[in-house]
Every structure is written in structure tokens, then in C-alpha cells.
């Protein structure tokens, strides 16, 4: 069962005049601005739109099932990627990650995908294209960002943490390969009780990009020392997964 009309009304009423001291170094405060049903090819969702006091970007949560006051909610925090998500670029694995996460969550009892407007790891679309240009001259993704005057990853997750709190999520199992997301959410008050690996198959255009993620950005992707990559070919089963999650993963990988 998804969010009921009564629950939606309660969330909207609660957030209508919400103000707080904010979270993180920028004291980000968010509030739920609108909620609507969103049937999709990946399942039945509610889309929850958020206002925040940091910038003019409109972040959303795609919610499947009733996640309020629930423990161990599967959550994917996905940063916007116009070139991948919309245009189908093969230079990254963003679209594959987005669609796989939505399909996974859509088949679970409950789950959330947070879609954050943090294009290009937080450097914006124009600078992302500039970084692409540098990569065509031999730079990797980290080197390109540094050459443009940015850190290798400018994203932060105080907005995501506040969004989860606004939905009254008690704890999450994060669908990620990125330890920084776990650390940042934890630092901002979110209880992370587990990790669900989210490794996508490579292609000739994104293999170097994914290797750089693993070698320089600490993402939990193993490319070396094994004949085949278990994380890419086998179900991402980790200790503590519930029976429903295991059954869904079996359907997806066998």
C-alpha cells in the first residue's frame, strides 16, 4: 500500500509552515511542497517535490509504498545526470543505475529514490561538458574536475538527509557503491543500517570512468584480481537482507 490520502494531507499540513535551523554547513532546510501519484514503467510511485532554502533547485523523492515511520527503508540517492539519464550517454552508468534502482524499489514492499539536482557531481552542466572535453585529451574524471578548479566531487547530502527526515523515515538501507554517501548521511543524522551494492556492467566508453571511481574516489567496485566480477554478475546479497529483498534480487539476476 502506498501513501494514503490522509497521510499525504498530514505531510503537506506539517510542512506548509515548516522552518528549522537547517542541516549541514549551509544550514539547509527543506519542506515538502507537493505530492502526487506517479505510475511509471518501473512501478507505482508517489512523487514528492521539495522546496529548500539553499538554492532554487527543486529536488524530488520517488516513494513506493508507505515509508513513514519505517525502519530499514531501501533508499537510492541519485544525482541528476542530463547526458546519461535523459540522453542515454554511454560515458557513465547513471541511466543504468537510475533505471535499475527504480525497478528494484518498484518490486519491493517499500522504498525511496531521491533525485537530487547535483549535475556533474555538483559542478553543473556547463562545467561537466568542459570536463568531458578535458577527458578527450587524456584527463580522467578526477583530474578534469581538479583542472577546472573543483574538488573531485562537489556533492553533499544534507538536503537528502532532511528529505528523508521530512518523510519520517527512521532508518535506511542505502543502495550505493559510494562510502561517502553513507558517511555524509550518517553525519547529518540518518541511521544507515546496511548497504545494497549497485554495480552496473561496463561498456567500452565508461570502463575508464568506473575504474577511476574505484581507484581514486573510493567507490566499492572491484575490477582487478578476479576472473569475473562477482558484483557485476551475481546478485548483490549482503548479510541482514530480508526475505522479500532476496526474492526480488533472485528474479533480477537469475
Secondary structure as UniProt FT lines:
FT   HELIX           5..15
FT   TURN            16..17
FT   TURN            24..27
FT   STRAND          30..40
FT   TURN            41..42
FT   STRAND          43..52
FT   STRAND          59..64
FT   TURN            68..69
FT   STRAND          73..79
FT   HELIX           82..86
FT   HELIX           94..106
FT   STRAND          111..116
FT   HELIX           119..122
FT   HELIX           125..135
FT   TURN            136..138
FT   HELIX           141..147
FT   TURN            148..149
FT   HELIX           158..166
FT   TURN            167..168
FT   STRAND          172..175
FT   HELIX           179..187
FT   TURN            188..189
FT   STRAND          192..196
FT   TURN            204..206
FT   HELIX           207..217
FT   HELIX           230..233
FT   TURN            239..240
FT   HELIX           243..253
//
